[in-house]
Amino acid sequence: MTSFKAKLGRLVSLGKITENEYRNFLLRGIQYQKFGSKYPCLQEVFPDGIPVGASESFIDELEFPYQETSYVCASTGITYPRTYLYKTDKTDGGVTDLAGGKRPIGDNLFASLSRIIVGAHAILVSADNLMANSNQIWDWNFFADNLKTNYNELYAETADFAQQNSSSDPIQVILARKKSTFERLDFLDAYKKDKIAIFNSKKVVILTNLEGYEHISKGMDGVEFISKTKPNGDIDIKECLKQLRKEFDIKKILNDGGRKMSCGMKCLGLLGGERISYEPYPGDNFLPNQVTNEMILGKDESGIDGSPIPNSIVAFSQKINIEQEEQLNLHLYPMQNF
């Protein structure tokens, strides 16, 4: 925290952040999940631990769950300034292409541990992302399973860490803004035909507006609903999340809803940070011929501190080299609405 405080001081002196933002970042603090001798392999990879971009005391005082999300990205070249892509033009997003045709080990480990530390109690997903991956359970195994074959000790420690830090009542939270979202996705039909895996494994809470609630609630059994609506009929996301915190005591939640939803949460001041794995330039053969704006995660010098992610400040950065060199960052955003 000392080096981060000094960094914040420099940003104030340069006029990059305000005095109020400086105080807010200091008030938030940072905490680290250490592994120690119980998990020697994880400790070797992450000697400083895995950071969370807010202290436990700060999180305790929030009215809504503290959110973080995660992405993997790769640069489109080696010449500075670089552009970073988090997906390609492939229907599955092309994550393996971003890592040169394979599953990046550092990112899989970083993402798995993030899900355990931030998402043990609850994971938030958009209805669109859920339906695009309706057969998934959305837990730490999704990434960690890629460690099994060649990194069994890392996998075993991650599995034990997950067991020790798991919730007895994990919750899947789905955000569907309105009735037309459910209709467009044929959500109720998929539910009735048992095509959405999470309904068989977790407690599910759906956040929507009044119109969406009236449309969907009568056709679903054993599902909780939170409906908060603005005077214009739109969903009131912040009030939904306040109720989620109050009713289910969810203090931290992993945002797994996709880039659009994450950016919406960021604009509302509800997203604390993003864990980003930077993969080395994979070569032109793995990148799309034409890069569109929707593929771009960031560009060098876009962040408050000159990092690639717009409006962010890097609070943690570590390079690891298991199969290839990867840089793992935690980017924080100002949270002005607390």
Secondary structure, 3 states (H helix, E strand, C coil): CHHHHHHHHHHHHCCCCCHHHHHHHHHHCCEEECCHHHCHHHHHHCCCCEEECCCHHHHHHCCCCEEEEEEEEEECCCCCCCEEECCCCCCCCCHHHHCCCCCCHHHHHHHHHHHHHHHCCEEEEEHHHHHHCCCCCCCCHHHHHHHCCCCHHHHHHHHHHHHHCCCCCCEEEEECCCHHHHHHCCHHHHHHCCCCHHHHCCEEEEEECHHHHHHHHHHCCCCEEEECECCCCCECHHHHHHHHHHHHCCCEEEECCCHHHHHHHHHCCCEEEEEEEEECCCCHHHCCCCCCHHHEEEECCCCCCCCCCCCCEEEEEEEEECCCEEEEEEEECCCCCC
